[in-house]
């Protein structure tokens, strides 16, 4: 079942609204209702440390629960959106800002590009039948720049305890953190990884003699 441009735009407007409400409350968990029951949500911390949540419950508890706890005052302002109704995809580019001001009155911000790539679908069964939901989401952000900005905030003595606690949530022992070969879903969105949207055939690579 295809989605119209109007349906996608209506969904996206509701997504932007719930993001603002989550930022204001400091609790992102209510956003889980925008995901399908079987949705996947992932991003990369390092080549062999990836985050992946499978299903709405893990997304609520891990992706927008554990991973977002302690980031009170941070806001993720979407600065540009690209919608492809033919593929039912949305790409949202956001700036990650801390809500913490330096001594000049400028807000600490993560440099580099950040964004989320969404695949949407109309649910066909269950309690959500007929509704538009997020089928998968993959994020990207500049991890070295993130670490740099966090360190700047700490060195300036402006890091609240909640941020310091959040920064301790690292490593493969944290729920949803996987080695690459252990991921329960694909790094690239499943339909993309499966080759459904290939737009350019892979280059033919010939081995170069040493």
C-alpha positions as CSV (number, residue, x, y, z in Angstrom):
1,X,0.0,0.0,0.0
2,X,1.5,3.3,-1.1
3,X,1.5,6.5,0.9
4,X,0.6,9.9,-0.6
5,X,2.7,13.0,-0.3
6,X,0.0,14.5,1.8
7,X,0.0,11.6,4.2
8,X,3.7,11.7,4.6
9,X,3.7,15.5,5.2
10,X,1.0,15.1,7.8
11,X,2.9,12.4,9.6
12,X,6.1,14.5,9.4
13,X,4.4,17.5,10.9
14,X,3.2,15.3,13.8
15,X,6.8,14.0,14.2
16,X,8.2,17.4,14.5
17,X,5.6,18.3,17.0
18,X,6.2,15.3,19.3
19,X,10.0,16.0,19.1
20,X,9.5,19.5,20.5
21,X,7.2,18.2,23.2
22,X,9.8,15.5,24.1
23,X,12.6,18.1,24.3
24,X,10.5,20.3,26.5
25,X,9.7,17.5,28.9
26,X,13.1,15.8,28.8
27,X,11.4,12.4,28.2
28,X,11.6,11.1,24.6
29,X,9.8,7.8,25.4
30,X,6.3,9.0,24.2
31,X,7.8,9.2,20.7
32,X,7.8,5.4,20.5
33,X,4.2,5.5,19.5
34,X,5.3,6.9,16.1
35,X,7.1,3.6,15.4
36,X,5.6,0.4,14.0
37,X,5.6,-2.6,16.4
38,X,8.4,-4.3,14.4
39,X,10.4,-1.1,13.5
40,X,14.2,-1.1,13.7
41,X,16.3,1.9,14.7
42,X,20.1,2.1,14.5
43,X,23.2,4.2,14.2
44,X,27.0,3.7,14.4
45,X,29.3,4.8,17.2
46,X,32.4,3.2,15.8
47,X,33.2,0.6,13.1
48,X,32.7,-2.3,15.6
49,X,30.2,-0.6,18.0
50,X,26.8,-0.1,16.6
51,X,23.5,0.6,18.2
52,X,20.3,-1.2,17.2
53,X,16.9,-1.5,18.7
54,X,14.4,-4.0,17.2
55,X,10.7,-3.4,17.9
56,X,8.8,-0.6,19.5
57,X,9.6,-1.7,23.1
58,X,13.4,-1.7,22.5
59,X,13.1,1.7,20.7
60,X,11.2,3.1,23.7
61,X,13.4,1.6,26.4
62,X,16.8,1.8,24.7
63,X,16.9,4.2,21.7
64,X,14.9,7.0,23.1
65,X,15.2,5.9,26.7
66,X,18.7,4.9,27.9
67,X,20.4,6.6,25.0
68,X,18.6,9.9,25.5
69,X,18.4,10.0,29.3
70,X,20.5,12.8,30.8
71,X,20.4,15.0,27.7
72,X,18.0,17.5,29.4
73,X,17.9,20.8,27.5
74,X,19.4,19.3,24.4
75,X,17.4,20.0,21.2
76,X,17.7,18.5,17.7
77,X,16.5,21.2,15.3
78,X,15.5,19.9,11.9
79,X,17.0,22.4,9.4
80,X,16.1,20.6,6.2
81,X,13.8,17.8,5.1
82,X,13.7,15.7,1.9
83,X,10.6,13.7,1.2
84,X,10.4,10.9,-1.4
85,X,6.8,9.7,-1.6
86,X,7.6,7.1,-4.3
87,X,9.9,5.3,-1.8
88,X,7.9,6.4,1.3
89,X,11.2,7.8,2.7
90,X,12.0,11.0,4.6
91,X,15.5,12.3,5.3
92,X,15.7,14.9,8.1
93,X,18.9,16.9,8.7
94,X,19.2,18.2,12.2
95,X,21.6,20.3,14.3
96,X,22.4,18.9,17.7
97,X,22.4,21.7,20.3
98,X,23.0,21.5,24.0
99,X,21.0,24.2,25.6
100,X,24.2,25.1,27.5
101,X,25.9,28.5,26.9
102,X,29.6,29.2,26.9
103,X,31.1,32.3,28.5
104,X,30.3,34.4,25.4
105,X,26.7,33.4,25.4
106,X,27.0,31.0,22.5
107,X,25.3,27.7,22.7
108,X,27.5,24.6,22.6
109,X,26.6,22.7,19.4
110,X,27.8,19.4,17.8
111,X,29.6,20.4,14.5
112,X,29.3,18.3,11.4
113,X,26.2,17.0,9.7
114,X,23.6,15.1,11.6
115,X,20.4,13.5,10.5
116,X,17.9,10.7,10.4
117,X,16.7,8.6,7.5
118,X,13.2,7.2,7.8
119,X,11.2,4.6,6.0
120,X,7.5,4.9,6.5
121,X,4.7,2.4,6.0
122,X,1.0,2.0,6.5
123,X,0.4,-0.7,9.1
124,X,-1.9,-3.4,7.8
125,X,-2.8,-5.4,10.9
126,X,-3.2,-5.2,14.6
127,X,-4.1,-2.2,16.8
128,X,-2.3,0.2,14.5
129,X,-3.9,-1.0,11.2
130,X,-4.4,1.8,8.8
131,X,-2.0,4.2,10.5
132,X,1.3,5.6,9.1
133,X,4.2,4.6,11.2
134,X,8.0,4.5,11.0
135,X,9.2,1.2,9.6
136,X,12.9,1.8,10.1
137,X,15.2,4.7,11.1
138,X,18.9,5.1,10.7
139,X,20.8,8.1,12.1
140,X,24.2,9.5,11.4
141,X,26.3,12.1,13.2
142,X,29.9,13.2,13.7
143,X,31.1,11.1,16.6
144,X,34.5,12.8,17.0
145,X,32.8,16.2,17.0
146,X,30.3,15.0,19.6
147,X,33.1,13.9,21.9
148,X,34.9,17.2,21.3
149,X,31.9,19.3,22.3
150,X,31.1,17.1,25.3
151,X,34.8,17.6,26.5
152,X,34.5,21.4,25.9
153,X,31.4,21.5,28.2
154,X,33.2,19.4,30.9
155,X,36.4,21.5,30.8
156,X,34.3,24.7,31.1
157,X,32.7,23.3,34.3
158,X,29.3,23.6,32.7
159,X,28.3,19.9,32.5
160,X,25.4,19.0,34.7
161,X,25.5,15.7,36.6
162,X,22.8,14.3,34.2
163,X,25.2,14.8,31.2
164,X,28.1,13.3,33.1
165,X,26.0,10.2,33.8
166,X,24.9,10.0,30.2
167,X,28.5,10.1,29.0
168,X,29.2,7.0,31.2
169,X,26.7,5.0,29.1
170,X,29.1,3.5,26.6
171,X,30.5,0.2,25.5
172,X,29.2,-3.1,24.4
173,X,27.7,-3.8,27.8
174,X,24.9,-1.2,27.3
175,X,21.6,-2.6,25.9
176,X,21.5,-2.2,22.2
177,X,25.2,-1.9,21.6
178,X,26.5,-4.6,19.3
179,X,29.7,-5.7,17.6
180,X,29.2,-5.4,13.8
181,X,28.9,-9.1,13.2
182,X,26.3,-9.5,16.0
183,X,23.8,-6.9,14.8
184,X,20.1,-8.1,14.9
185,X,19.3,-5.9,11.9
186,X,21.3,-4.4,9.0
187,X,23.4,-1.2,9.2
188,X,21.7,0.0,6.0
189,X,17.9,-0.1,6.2
190,X,16.7,-3.7,5.4
191,X,15.1,-2.9,2.0
192,X,18.1,-0.9,0.9
193,X,20.5,-3.6,2.0
194,X,18.4,-6.1,0.1
195,X,18.9,-4.1,-3.1
196,X,15.4,-2.9,-3.5
197,X,16.4,0.7,-4.4
198,X,19.7,0.2,-6.3
199,X,20.2,3.2,-8.6
200,X,23.7,2.5,-9.8
201,X,25.2,-0.9,-10.5
202,X,28.3,-1.7,-8.5
203,X,31.6,-0.8,-10.2
204,X,33.5,-3.8,-11.6
205,X,36.7,-4.0,-9.5
206,X,39.7,-5.8,-11.0
207,X,42.5,-6.9,-8.7
208,X,45.6,-4.9,-9.0
209,X,48.8,-6.9,-9.1
210,X,51.3,-6.1,-6.3
